[in-house]
């Protein structure tokens, strides 16, 4: 019984992966808004009713793809980090580059998580933790690091938010540093999105030098 059950679980896991792989292929053709469980089933030679035993709805499939994408880009950022033996600034720059490299290699999965909102879809709480992995990788470069003192006037509402975030992240940083870290995080994905979606054409295309320059300036901006 145990062997049989394990075999069934393995077969289910393999087919689940095949379904997600086919869905990713279709993302490149029709985008997230055009993704259809019936179309995925048809391409895999499954009857449409069978796929619902694996994914009860298109939104459930989308959520799994979104979580996978967040985890993949987060893992790329973490693996790019050379670790505590490297200078914090070098770690920061490596994480920026590793994040961009993943996005350029997986543009359709990147578009799924950082592109246009999907009509009729609301991401559940399941996506929050995976979505934070790149930001946490950047935060780790600031942990136990003596940052350059940054002065700045922070609005009361933002100060309260920054203090809450500081406690949650476990870092020693003032509200202005935390707000700058959020700005830098936004700049990272803004620069990647502008690059992938063609917004730099006619200005800084290719954007390699501009991206590297932005990464350095943002490191300085947060006090590294």
Residue pairs with C-beta under 8 A, 6 or more apart in sequence:
12 54
15 54
16 54
18 44
19 40
19 44
19 51
19 54
19 55
19 61
20 61
20 64
20 65
20 68
22 40
22 43
22 44
23 35
23 40
23 61
23 65
24 65
24 108
24 109
26 34
26 35
26 36
26 39
26 40
26 43
27 35
27 65
27 108
27 109
27 111
27 112
28 108
30 39
31 111
32 62
32 111
32 112
32 115
32 118
32 121
33 118
33 119
35 58
35 61
35 62
36 58
37 48
37 51
37 52
37 55
37 57
37 58
37 61
38 48
38 51
40 51
40 61
41 47
41 48
41 50
41 51
42 48
44 51
55 61
55 64
59 121
62 112
62 118
62 121
63 123
63 124
63 126
63 127
65 109
65 112
66 112
66 113
66 123
66 127
67 126
67 127
67 130
68 109
69 106
69 109
69 110
69 112
69 113
70 113
70 127
70 130
70 131
70 133
71 130
71 133
72 102
72 106
72 109
73 99
73 102
73 103
73 106
73 109
73 110
73 113
73 133
73 134
74 130
74 132
74 133
74 134
74 136
74 137
75 133
76 98
76 99
76 101
76 102
77 95
77 98
77 99
77 102
77 133
77 134
77 137
77 138
78 133
78 137
79 98
80 94
80 95
80 97
80 98
80 99
80 101
81 91
81 94
81 95
81 98
81 137
81 140
81 141
82 90
82 91
82 94
83 91
86 94
88 141
88 142
88 145
88 224
89 141
89 219
89 224
91 140
91 141
92 138
92 141
92 215
92 218
92 219
92 224
93 212
93 215
93 216
93 219
95 134
95 137
95 138
95 141
96 188
96 211
96 215
96 218
97 212
97 215
99 134
99 188
99 192
100 191
100 192
100 195
100 211
102 110
103 110
103 114
103 192
103 196
104 195
104 196
107 196
110 192
110 196
111 196
111 197
113 131
114 189
114 192
114 193
115 193
115 197
134 185
134 188
135 185
136 169
138 181
138 184
138 185
138 188
139 169
139 171
139 181
141 224
142 171
142 173
142 177
142 181
142 222
142 223
142 224
143 170
143 171
145 224
147 173
147 177
147 222
147 223
147 224
148 223
148 224
149 223
150 174
150 176
150 177
150 180
150 222
150 223
151 176
152 176
152 179
152 180
154 162
154 175
154 176
154 179
158 175
158 179
159 175
162 174
162 175
162 176
162 178
162 179
163 175
163 178
165 178
165 182
166 172
166 173
166 175
166 178
171 178
173 181
177 222
177 223
180 221
180 222
180 223
181 222
183 218
183 221
184 218
184 219
184 221
184 222
187 214
187 218
188 215
188 218
191 207
191 210
191 211
191 214
192 211
193 199
194 200
194 207
195 207
195 211
200 207
200 210
204 210
